[in-house]
Amino acid sequence: MKIISTNIGNKKEINWKGKLVTTGIYKFSVKDPIFLDIEDVRDDSICDRKYHGGIDQAVYGYSLKHYDYWKELYPNLEWELGMFGENLTIDDLDESKIHVGDTFKIGEVVLEATKPRQPCMKLGVRFNNMKIVKQFWQQDYPGVYFKVLQTGYVKAGDTLEQIKSYPKNKTIAEVYQSKREEKGEN
């Protein structure tokens, strides 16, 4: 798997239906390497530490292949890599083949897959359409949160290489499906 884009964002306050919302979901592709640290990506804004960042959600990866599906639903959006709030846009990140605990190497960095992303209203804010939240729940394209086992720099063009697999663990997609059922988002 190849890193297509590395993305970071600044804290942004926007007026959403008369309410001031602070978010870090507006991430954009950067040319310089980014540093994946233990609890987050250096210089990337995280505004709600309850749901983002931290040891088990330090880095968020999303598949470039999933963009094709969403572009059909939202053809009038100005599409940019990082639209889903991901730090790493990866050419072919398949949640149905990645198990919780699988480990990956990118240069000097070692990552462990921990969980799927669960959409929140800020994804709707980013898309300027709250329908995306329910639509996101209905697809098995949640992306993958990673724990950083070994810190370091990552850049576009680097290869994400699986170094350990835990096939007895649930896949990220299976965990997501369970969460969707719990929330009644079928």
Salt bridges, closest charged atoms under 4 A:
ASP37 OD2 - ARG42 NH2 3.93
ASP40 OD2 - ARG49 NH2 2.73
ASP44 OD1 - LYS27 NZ 2.89
ASP56 OD1 - LYS147 NZ 3.62
ASP92 OD2 - LYS65 NZ 3.46
ASP94 OD2 - LYS97 NZ 3.85
GLU95 OE1 - HIS66 NE2 2.86
ASP102 OD2 - HIS99 ND1 3.55
ASP140 OD1 - ARG180 NH1 2.97
ASP158 OD1 - LYS155 NZ 2.83
GLU185 OE1 - LYS134 NZ 3.70
